[in-house]
Amino acid sequence: MPEDLTPDLHGLRRRKMLAAIWIIGGVSELTALCILAVLHLLPYFPAAFGIILGLHLQQLAGVFHAPAFRTIGWSMALWSAGCLLLTSHLILMSTAGFLVLAAFLAVNLYFRKRPLA
C-alpha cells in the first residue's frame, strides 16, 4: 500500500491560482482589444497590453515567490503608461520597451540560483 495518499493541496492551490491568473489576463486583454477597436483607438493597444501584462506579472510574482517578476511587472506597466503620456510614436516605443524588458526577464531567469517550480 502506498504510504503517501494525502493530496498535494499546495500544488493544487498553485495550479488553480495560475489558471485564474491566465484566464483573467486573457479576458482583460481581449476586452481591451475589443473596446479599443470599437473606439477606433487600436494604436493604443500595445500600451494597454503592456499595462495589463505588467499587472499580470504582479500576480505571477506572488504565485512563484519571484521578486524578479514583480520588478519586471512594474517596469513594464510604468513604461507603457509613460509611452501613453510622453510620446507620439506609441507603437514603436511600446514594442521597444517590451523587447528590452523581455530580454531582461530572460537573462534574469537564466541566471537564477533556484528553479521557479
SERO-4910 file (N, C-alpha, C, O; in steps of 0.05 Angstrom, whole numbers):
BEGIN
 pado doro    nc1    nc2    nc3   cac1   cac2   cac3    cc1    cc2    cc3    oc1    oc2    oc3
  Met    A     16    -24      0      0      0      0     17     25      0     37     26     15
  Pro    A     11     45    -16     27     69    -16     25     84     10      4     84     23
  Glu    A     47     95     18     48    109     44     35    137     43     21    145     61
  Asp    A     39    151     21     30    179     19      5    181      2      8    184    -23
  Leu    A    -18    180     14    -43    183     -1    -56    210      2    -77    215     -9
  Thr    A    -42    228     17    -54    255     21    -49    271     -4    -28    270    -17
  Pro    A    -69    287    -12    -66    303    -37    -47    326    -32    -44    336     -9
  Asp    A    -35    335    -53    -16    358    -52    -33    383    -54    -38    393    -76
  Leu    A    -42    393    -31    -60    416    -31    -47    442    -40    -59    459    -52
  His    A    -21    445    -33     -6    469    -41     -3    469    -72     -7    490    -84
  Gly    A      3    447    -84      6    445   -113    -21    450   -127    -22    462   -147
  Leu    A    -42    439   -115    -69    442   -126    -77    472   -125    -88    483   -144
  Arg    A    -72    485   -103    -78    513   -100    -62    530   -119    -73    549   -131
  Arg    A    -37    523   -123    -20    538   -141    -30    535   -170    -30    555   -185
  Arg    A    -38    511   -178    -49    507   -205    -74    522   -209    -79    534   -231
  Lys    A    -92    523   -189   -117    538   -191   -111    568   -193   -125    582   -209
  Met    A    -92    578   -178    -85    606   -179    -74    613   -207    -81    634   -218
  Leu    A    -56    596   -217    -45    601   -244    -67    601   -265    -66    618   -283
  Ala    A    -85    582   -263   -107    581   -283   -124    607   -281   -131    618   -302
  Ala    A   -130    616   -257   -146    640   -254   -131    664   -264   -143    682   -277
  Ile    A   -105    666   -259    -89    689   -268    -88    690   -299    -92    711   -311
  Trp    A    -84    666   -311    -82    666   -341   -109    672   -353   -111    686   -373
  Ile    A   -131    662   -342   -158    667   -353   -164    697   -350   -174    709   -369
  Ile    A   -160    708   -327   -166    737   -322   -149    754   -340   -159    774   -351
  Gly    A   -123    747   -344   -106    763   -361   -115    761   -390   -115    782   -404
  Gly    A   -122    738   -400   -132    735   -427   -158    750   -432   -161    763   -453
  Val    A   -176    748   -413   -202    762   -416   -198    792   -416   -210    806   -431
  Ser    A   -180    802   -398   -176    831   -397   -162    841   -423   -168    863   -432
  Glu    A   -143    825   -434   -130    833   -459   -150    834   -482   -150    852   -499
  Leu    A   -167    813   -484   -187    812   -505   -208    835   -502   -216    847   -521
  Thr    A   -215    841   -477   -234    863   -472   -221    889   -480   -235    906   -493
  Ala    A   -196    894   -474   -183    919   -482   -181    921   -512   -186    942   -523
  Leu    A   -175    899   -525   -174    899   -555   -201    906   -566   -203    922   -585
  Cys    A   -223    894   -556   -250    899   -567   -258    928   -562   -269    941   -580
  Ile    A   -253    938   -538   -261    966   -532   -245    986   -549   -257   1004   -560
  Leu    A   -219    981   -552   -203    999   -568   -210    997   -598   -209   1017   -612
  Ala    A   -218    974   -607   -227    971   -635   -253    985   -640   -256    998   -661
  Val    A   -272    983   -621   -297    997   -625   -293   1027   -625   -306   1042   -640
  Leu    A   -275   1037   -608   -270   1066   -606   -250   1076   -627   -243   1099   -627
  His    A   -241   1058   -645   -222   1064   -666   -196   1075   -654   -185   1095   -664
  Leu    A   -187   1063   -633   -162   1071   -620   -142   1048   -618   -127   1046   -598
  Leu    A   -140   1032   -639   -122   1009   -639    -93   1016   -636    -78    999   -626
  Pro    A    -83   1039   -644    -55   1045   -639    -48   1046   -609    -24   1044   -602
  Tyr    A    -67   1048   -592    -62   1048   -564    -61   1020   -552    -56   1017   -528
  Phe    A    -67    999   -568    -67    972   -557    -41    963   -546    -41    950   -525
  Pro    A    -17    968   -559      8    958   -547     12    969   -519     22    955   -501
  Ala    A      5    995   -514      9   1006   -488    -11    994   -468     -4    988   -445
  Ala    A    -35    990   -476    -55    977   -459    -47    948   -453    -50    939   -430
  Phe    A    -37    934   -473    -27    907   -469     -4    906   -449     -3    889   -432
  Gly    A     14    926   -451     37    927   -432     28    932   -404     39    921   -385
  Ile    A      8    949   -400     -2    955   -373    -15    930   -362    -11    922   -339
  Ile    A    -31    916   -378    -45    892   -369    -24    870   -363    -27    856   -343
  Leu    A     -4    867   -380     16    847   -376     33    853   -351     41    834   -337
  Gly    A     39    878   -347     54    885   -323     39    879   -297     50    868   -278
  Leu    A     13    884   -297     -3    877   -274     -7    847   -271     -9    836   -249
  His    A     -7    833   -294     -8    804   -295     17    792   -282     15    772   -267
  Leu    A     40    803   -287     65    793   -275     65    798   -245     79    783   -231
  Gln    A     51    818   -235     50    822   -206     37    798   -193     47    789   -172
  Gln    A     16    788   -204      3    764   -193     20    739   -195     21    723   -177
  Leu    A     34    736   -218     52    714   -221     75    714   -201     85    694   -192
  Ala    A     84    738   -193    105    741   -173     96    729   -147    112    717   -132
  Gly    A     71    733   -140     60    722   -115     59    692   -116     64    678    -96
  Val    A     51    681   -139     48    651   -141     76    638   -140     79    618   -126
  Phe    A     95    649   -155    121    637   -157    141    646   -136    163    636   -134
  His    A    133    666   -120    151    678    -99    177    687   -113    199    682   -103
  Ala    A    173    702   -135    196    711   -151    195    742   -152    179    753   -167
  Pro    A    212    756   -137    212    785   -138    220    796   -165    214    819   -171
  Ala    A    233    780   -181    241    790   -208    216    795   -224    215    814   -240
  Phe    A    195    779   -221    170    783   -236    157    809   -227    146    824   -243
  Arg    A    159    815   -201    147    840   -191    162    864   -203    149    884   -211
  Thr    A    188    863   -204    204    885   -215    198    889   -245    193    911   -254
  Ile    A    198    867   -259    192    868   -288    164    878   -293    159    893   -311
  Gly    A    145    869   -276    117    877   -280    113    907   -276    100    920   -292
  Trp    A    125    917   -254    123    946   -250    137    962   -272    127    982   -281
  Ser    A    160    952   -281    175    966   -302    158    967   -328    157    987   -341
  Met    A    146    944   -335    130    942   -359    105    960   -358     99    974   -377
  Ala    A     92    960   -335     67    976   -332     74   1006   -333     60   1021   -346
  Leu    A     95   1014   -319    103   1042   -319    114   1051   -346    109   1074   -354
  Trp    A    129   1034   -360    139   1041   -386    115   1045   -405    115   1065   -421
  Ser    A     96   1028   -404     73   1030   -422     56   1055   -416     47   1068   -434
  Ala    A     53   1061   -390     38   1085   -383     54   1110   -391     42   1129   -401
  Gly    A     80   1109   -389     97   1131   -398     95   1135   -429     95   1157   -438
  Cys    A     93   1112   -443     90   1114   -472     64   1128   -480     62   1142   -499
  Leu    A     43   1122   -464     17   1135   -469     19   1165   -465      7   1181   -480
  Leu    A     34   1173   -445     35   1202   -437     56   1218   -452     51   1242   -457
  Leu    A     78   1206   -459    101   1222   -467    108   1221   -497    125   1237   -506
  Thr    A     97   1204   -512    107   1201   -540     84   1200   -560     62   1191   -554
  Ser    A     90   1208   -584     71   1205   -606     76   1180   -622     60   1171   -638
  His    A    100   1168   -618    107   1143   -632    101   1120   -613    119   1105   -605
  Leu    A     76   1116   -608     67   1097   -587     74   1068   -593     85   1054   -576
  Ile    A     69   1059   -617     74   1031   -624    104   1025   -623    112   1004   -612
  Leu    A    120   1042   -634    149   1038   -634    160   1037   -605    176   1019   -598
  Met    A    153   1056   -589    163   1057   -561    153   1034   -545    169   1022   -529
  Ser    A    128   1026   -547    118   1003   -532    132    978   -540    139    962   -523
  Thr    A    135    974   -566    148    949   -576    177    948   -567    187    927   -558
  Ala    A    191    970   -568    219    971   -559    221    966   -529    239    951   -520
  Gly    A    203    977   -514    203    972   -485    197    943   -479    210    931   -461
  Phe    A    178    930   -493    173    902   -489    197    885   -495    203    866   -480
  Leu    A    211    891   -516    234    875   -523    256    877   -503    269    857   -496
  Val    A    261    901   -493    282    905   -472    274    891   -447    291    877   -435
  Leu    A    249    893   -438    241    880   -414    240    850   -416    246    836   -397
  Ala    A    232    840   -440    232    811   -444    260    800   -443    265    779   -432
  Ala    A    279    815   -455    307    806   -454    318    806   -425    332    788   -417
  Phe    A    311    827   -410    319    828   -382    307    805   -366    321    793   -350
  Leu    A    282    799   -371    269    776   -357    282    750   -364    287    733   -347
  Ala    A    289    746   -390    301    721   -399    329    718   -386    336    696   -377
  Val    A    345    739   -386    371    738   -374    369    733   -344    384    717   -332
  Asn    A    350    746   -331    346    743   -302    338    714   -295    349    702   -276
  Leu    A    320    702   -311    312    675   -306    334    655   -312    336    634   -299
  Tyr    A    351    661   -332    372    643   -339    393    641   -317    404    620   -312
  Phe    A    399    663   -304    419    664   -283    409    660   -255    423    665   -236
  Arg    A    384    652   -252    372    647   -225    387    624   -211    397    605   -224
  Lys    A    389    626   -185    402    605   -170    384    581   -165    393    558   -165
  Arg    A    358    586   -161    339    564   -156    318    564   -178    311    585   -189
  Pro    A    307    541   -184    286    539   -205    260    551   -195    255    554   -171
  Leu    A    242    559   -214    217    571   -207    198    551   -194    184    558   -175
  Ala    A    196    527   -205    176    508   -196    184    493   -171    169    476   -161
***
